[in-house]
Amino acid sequence: MPLTALIAEDEPLLAQALQAELAAAWPELRVVATARDGRSAVREALRLLPQVLFFDIRMPGLDGLGAAAELADSWPTDEAPMPQLVFVTAYDEYAARAFEAEAIDYVLKPVQPERLRKTVARLRQALATAAPSMTPPIPPDEALERTLAQWRQVLGAAGGAPSASSSPSAPLRMIAASDAGGATVRMVPIDEVLYFEAADKYLRVLTATQEYLIRTPLKQLLPQLDADTFWQVHRAVVVRSAAIEAVHRDEAGKLHLALRGRAEKIPVSRLYAHLFRAM
């Protein structure tokens, strides 16, 4: 069975260049589809279940980070192992250093053959290690957790899922937020916030009794929060860890949190389920 890949890149010429360089560096890899935005990438990946994903970080609509986070939850692991994930990025010295420090697979735009060959070598090794024919074989649950850990590392290096050790030196203490009507701005103590949830152009700020709105994107707010106090449990949700009352598993195996002071259940992404394994 041939190895397959999907490329998500909104610039057709760059997608063609990557496909051509892949054909030279990895002849047995077959690119089964290209997508020009994150939504199409998610849809095609779930339809074709390729072994490797090359996702441009910046795409219109749903970007590469969001598409990867969405796939982490929706990938049918009973049908196919989760794929290897590689980010495609325009040259940025800081991002490149971050990826290199974490030994993360990435491809620079325009495609650099030498960098691509390194990525291909890593991908070959990762796929060979996870192959069913490997002796001794890796248990499916362990193989899934290894892949999820890699995805968390990739998303963290790319700015999509900061690690638990990235607490700021001076965590945020107060938040200037609008009430539901938008007519009044209130100063909300961070100690009262139970969770944050991204919603359209706003970020919902939920306390035990109130809901407020701010325009700060979640990825910009995260570095200002104490990572020991607030845990990201979904690409769109961050909760106060001390407010977690219970963890529920539904019939499909998905986790949901019950928070003290709130009636709604908070979904936990597959990427963050490891936080609650001991529970």
Secondary structure, DSSP 8 states (H G I E B T S, - for coil): --EEEEEE-S-HHHHHHHHHHHHHH-TTEEEEEEESSHHHHHHHHHHH--SEEEEESS-SSS-HHHHHHHHHHH--TTTS---EEEEEEE--HHHHHHHHHTT--EEEES--HHHHHHHHHHHHHHHHHH-TT-SS---HHHHHHHHHHHHHHHHHHHTSS--TT---SS---EEEEE-TTSS-EEEEEGGG--EEEEETTEEEEE-SS-EEEE-S-HHHHGGGS-TTTEEEEETTEEEEGGGEEEEEE-TTS-EEEEETT--SEEEE-GGGGGGGTT-
